[in-house]
Amino acid sequence: MITHFYSRVILACFILLCAVTACKKDNAFQHNAGAPITITRILPETGGKGTDVLISGTNFSEDKTTITVTLNGVACEVVGANATSILIKIPAKAGSGPIAVTISDKKVASEASFRYISSKRVITLAGSGDLGYQDSPDSLASKFYFYDQPGLTVDADGNLFVTDDGNHIIRKVSAQGVTTTSSGTKSSGGYVNGKGAEVRFNLPTDIDRDEAGNMYVADRWNSAIRKIAPDGTVSTLAAIGDPTGVGVDKKTGNIYAACPGYKNLYQIKPDGSLLQIPVTFDTPVDVAVDSHGNLLVVDYGASTIEKITAGTWQKTTLAGTRGKYGLVNGAGGSAEFNGATGIVIDRNDNVYIADRSNHCIRFIDAATNEVSTLAGSSESGYQDGEDINARFNYPAQLALDKVGNLYVTDRNNRRIRKVIIE
């Protein structure tokens, strides 16, 4: 509501300024290509998609077609411009950062950063809420048996692959909402490589994919990392004890596995060779890799998110307070989690956490390391809706699609939820 109010005020002020300028001048202002351009102010400095922002400065141009404005490299619509003002509209998913203006070959960025406030809407993507096993062309009629720490990943076409751990199978939810069994057969657990229905898993708890379309499964009770090739063939990549979470480095193809029972973390190269990371944890349950190759590990027992620096394996605490369990937002080191289990990282290195026992999704801003609540609250339940008005019941694992939508295995609700972020 405040953002829309500001937008109306900004737009009115810009129209008035243009009218006054037109009355004072007989000739249109000519941008001086040989002189610098400056930004003195942006107003407002906070808002979401569609916010009108007035950029004040000098040596702008009245021809808006010559002006390019970006926020984090994302192009903003230039609504209007004159010598000292540019009116822009903030695009969806732009993120926070300085606003850059380019006119001719001159470029300048604002000293102040624009803080982007995303809107979050939670919907149910699949699952009836009933415990069991049922494929269906109607995604809301499908049934899952989420038991431990069910994970999921998204392919390039927007299809979800879900570790239905209680049924010991991999399920697929298509972009159109059709739920099918992708690999394995509903059973009490087993260990068979192969393809399709002949495959057997034993409590598959997490899944991730590489750039070539291979998927890697933490097959917990088989003490193995299984590989699913693009044609569906399942093989064993490595044998390690008690894997619960997997994360793939999309640049190198290396796979990382968190093993809480042994309090350690493994690097697995695409050829299957193993390296135990020389760092100890309390109870590491999941791992993800950022754009720099650093590992972020959910240490369930310590109630922290740990960062393992690429190349040195040095461990530092990114967020959370060791040994404290609660729902506290704020600076990373003072924040608190409660039974966090899942982690995923977006293209800007922002971090999303499935804070299971707090029944919500937490967010760690890459620029500030501030922790906030993205969706849900400490109150468990089942409710779709806007951000903190939504309700989850033990959200377990997370995945992001290529446009930034977030997917959640809502364990005790036996559903897959989607958080539409704009």
N, C-alpha and C positions, 0 to 999 in steps of 0.2 A: 504493500500500500504506500509506504514512504517512498519507495523507488519510483512508482508511477507518479506520485505527487511531484517529486524532483524533476522527472522527465517533462511534465507539463510546464513547470516553471522555467526550466532551461529552454525549452522550445519557444515559449512566449518571449523570454528575454532576447533570444537570438533573433527572432522576427523583428522585435522592436529595434534592436541594434542595427540590423540591416536597413530598416526604414529610415532611421536617423542618419546613417551613413550616406544613403542615397540622396537625402535632402541636402546634405552638406557639400556633396561633390557633383560637379558637372560632368567629370570624366571618371571612368572606372579606374580603380587602383591597378597599377601594373606591378606585378611581382618582380623584384630585382634579383635576377639569377646570379649576379655577382656578389650579393650580400648574404650573410648567414640568416637562417630562420631561427627563431627562439620559441620556447614554450615557457610561459610564466606560471600557468595554473591549469589544472584540470578540475572540473566540477560537474557532478560529484566525484568523489574518489572511491566510491563503493556502489555496487549494483550487480544485477544479473543480466540475463539475456534480454535484449530490447531496451536497455537503459540508454537514454539520451545523455551524452557527455559533451560539455562545452570546453573546447581547448582554447585557451587564451594565449596570445603571443604576438610576434612581430614578423613582418615580411611574408605573410601567407599569400594566397592567391584567391581571386574571386571566381576563377574557373576551377570548379571542383573536380573536373576530369583530369586535371594535372596533379592532383593530390592523392597520395596513398597513405592510409593510416592503418597501423597494425597493433595488435596486442598479443604478445607472445608469438609473433609470426602469423597470427590469424587476422585476415583482412577485416576491417570494420567498414560498414557502409558510411560514406561521406554524404550527409544530408544536405549540407550547405556550407558556404565559406565566404569570408571577406578578408580584408587586410589583416585583421587582428583576431579573428575568431574562426574556428572550425567546429561544426556540429556533427557528431558521429553517433552511430547506434552500435551498441556492444553486441557482438554475435554470440551464439550459443557455445558453451564449452571453451571459452577463450582462456580461462585461467587468470591468475593474478600476475601483475608485473607492470613495468613502465609502458606508456603509450608512445609509439614512434610515429613521426610524421616525415614523409618524404615529398619534396617538391623539386622537380627537375633532378639535379644530382645532389641536392642538399638533403641531409637527414639529421633529425634531432629527436632525442627521447626525453620524456618528462622526468624530472627529478623525483616527483612523487609517483608511487606505484598505485595503479588501480586495483582494488581488491574485489575480485569476482566472487559473487555469491551464487552458487548453483542452486537450482530447484531440484528436489528429489521426490519422485513419486513411486511408491511401491505397489506392484501388482502381483497377482499369482499367475505364474506361467504354466505350471503343470502340477498335477496331484489332486486327488479328491480329499485328502486328509485321512483316508482309511489306510490302515496298515495292511500290506499284502503285496500281491504281484498281479498287475494287469496292464498290458499294452492297450493303446487305444488311439484312434484317429482324433479323438477329442481329448486334448491334453489334460483337461480338468477332470476327466474320468479315469485317468491312469492312477495306478497304485504303486507305492514304493515301500520298501522295508528298510528305512534308515536306522542303523543300529549303533555305529561307533562314531566315525568321523567322515561321513560321506562327502566326497569331493566332486569337482566338475571342471571341465574346460570347454572352450568354444573354438570351433574351427573357422576357417576363412569365410565360409558361407553362412555363418551364424547358427550352425547346429551345435547343440549341447551334448556332451558325453558325460554321463554321470556314473559314479561308482555306487551302485545300489548294493551297499555292503552286506546288509542283512539277507539279501537274496543271492549274494556272491556272483553278481553279474555286472556287466557294463550296459547301461541303457542309453538310448539316443532320443533326444527331443529335437525334432527338426525345427527349422526356422518358421515353419507353418504350424507347429504345435503338435505334430504327430509323434507319439511315443512308441518306440519299438525296442527290442532287445538287440543290442549291437554285437555283443560278444559274450559267450557263455550260455549256460542253462541254469535256471533256478534249481538250487540244490542245497545240501547242507555243507557244501564246501568240498574242494578237491584241488588237484594240481595236474592239469593236462594242457600242453601246448597244442597249437593247431589253428583251426579257423572256424568261426561261427559257433554253432551249437555244441560242437565237440569240446570246446575249451572249458576248463574249470579254474575258478579262482577260489581263494579262501580268505574272506574278509578284505576285499579291495577297498582301501580307505581314501586314496587320493589319485588324481590323474592330471597330467600336464602334457603339452604338445610342443614339438619343435617346429622350425620354419618349413621343414620338408613334409610335415603332416604326420610324422610318427608320434604316437602317444605312449606315455610311460606311466605305469600303474604301480602304486605302492601296495603290493599284495601281502598284507600284514602277517597273516597267520601262516603263509607259505614262506615267510622270511625271504622275499624276493622282490626285485624290480622287474616287472614284465614289460615287454615292448609290443605294441600293436602297430604293425606296418599299415600304410595307407590302403592296402588291399584287404586288411582285416586279419592278417596272419599274426598269431600271438607266439612270442618266443620269450625265453628268459634272458634278460640282459645281465643281471648280477644277482648273487645271493648275499644278502645282508640281514642282520637280525632286527626284527621288529620295526620295519619301516611304516610310518604313518603319513608322512607328507613328502611330496616331490615338487621340485621347481626346476625349470629348464632355463639355461642361459641361451637365449635366442641367437646370440652372436657366435658363440663357440660350439654350441650343441651339447655342452656338458650338462649332466643331470646331477642334481643334489637331492639327497634324501635325509630326512630327519628321523632319528631312531630313539624314541623316548626311553625304551627299556634298557638301553645301553648308554644313555646320556650323551650320544655323539651324533656326528654329522658326516656324511660321506659325499665325496665327489666321484661320479661315475662317468667316464669318458664314453663317447659313442661306440668304441670298440669293446666296452665292458670292463676295462681296467679300473681298479678301485684305488682311492686314496682316502684315508680317514683324516678329516680336517683336525689339526692339532689344537682343538679348543674343547673345553668341557662346558657342559650345561647342566641345568637341573633336570628339566623334562622338555626337550625340544620336540615339538609336534608338527611343525610345518616350516617351510622355507621358500623364499622367492628371491629372484635376482634382479637388481636394478640395472639401469642403462650403462653403468660404469663397471658392472661385473661384481659389485659388492653383494654379499648375501645378507638378507634380513630373516632372522629366525624368531619364531614364536616360542618363547620358553615358558611353557604352561606352568611349570612348578615355581619359577621365580616371579611370574606375573609381569614379565618384561618382553620387549621387542629388542633383540640384540642385533647389532650390525657387525659383520665380519668383513673387514676391508680386503678388497681384491689384491692378491699378490703377497700380502704380508700375513694374512689370517689373524690380524689383530682384532680383538673383540672389544666393542664399546656398547653401552646401553643407549639405544635410540630413544626409547620411550618406556614409561612405566617405572614404578618404584618397587624395588626388589622386596618381596615378602609382604607387600600390601595389596589387598584385594578390595576393589571398590569401583565406583564409576565417577572418576574425577577427570575433568578436561583441563586443558591449559598447556603450559610449557612441557615438553617431552619428559623431562626428568621428574616433574612433579605429578604427572598424570598417573592414573591407576586403572588397571584392567581387572577383570574377574573371570578367569577360566577361558582366556582367548585361545582359539584353536586354528583359525584360518587366516591366510594373508595373501594379498595380491597387490601388484604395483602397476600404476598406469604409465603412459609414455612420458609423462613429466616427472616421474619418480615420486608422485604422491602415493601414499600407502593406505590400504583399506584393510581393516581387521575385523574378523568375525569374533566379537566379544561374547562368547557363548553364554556364560552364566549371567551376564548383564542383559542378555536378550536384545542386543543391538549391534549395529555396524559402526565402528569408529573410523576416523579419518586422521591421517598425519600429513600435514602440509609440508611439502618438500622444501619450500622456501623459508619457512619460519620454525619448523619442527613443532608446531602447535597441534595438540590433539583435540578433536571435537567429536561430537556424536553426529553421524551422517543420517542414520535412520533408526527408528525404534527407540525404546526407552528401557529402563530397568524393570518395567512391568511386562511379564510374559503374556502371550495371547496370540490371537490370529486376527489381524485386521490390515487390509490394504488401505492406502491413503498417502498423504503428504508426509515426508520426512519423519519427524519425531512422533507424529500421530499414528504411524504404522506400528504393528505389533508382530514380533517374532517369538518363537519358542525354541530356544537353544540353536541359533544359527551356527552352522558348523564350518562350512568352507565357502570360498568365493572364486569368481572368475569374471573377467572383463572381456567384452567383445571389442571389435575394431573401432567402433564409434563411441566407446566409453560407457556403455550400459553395464551395470553390475548384476551378477547372478549369484544367488544364495541358496545353499541347501539348508532349508529350514527344518532341522532334524525332527523335533518333536511334533511339528505340524505336518510332517511327512509330505512336504510340498517343496517345489522349486519356486523361489520368488525372484522377481526382476525389479531392480531399482533403476528407473529411467532418470538419468542425470542430464540436466541442461544448464 
